[in-house]
Amino acid sequence: TADRAAVAALSRTLSAGAIAKRTGKPRVVIIPHGILYDVPFEALLDDESHLLVERFAVSYAPYAPEETGEID
């Protein structure tokens, strides 16, 4: 379907497969910034077309530029 194709395209753009490969842990913490707050990362697909939420416990933490010294 068109929705599945859109999710697959977004997953490739955001490198969801790389997220899945880089972690050896059962949990992924996403720290979104800007428009990425609107992305449901748990619905992204890895390279084997599995939802990230099927492989990991996905949680979110707030983006805190004052903690890193970064200024928008």
Disulfide bonds with the S-S distance in Angstrom:
none
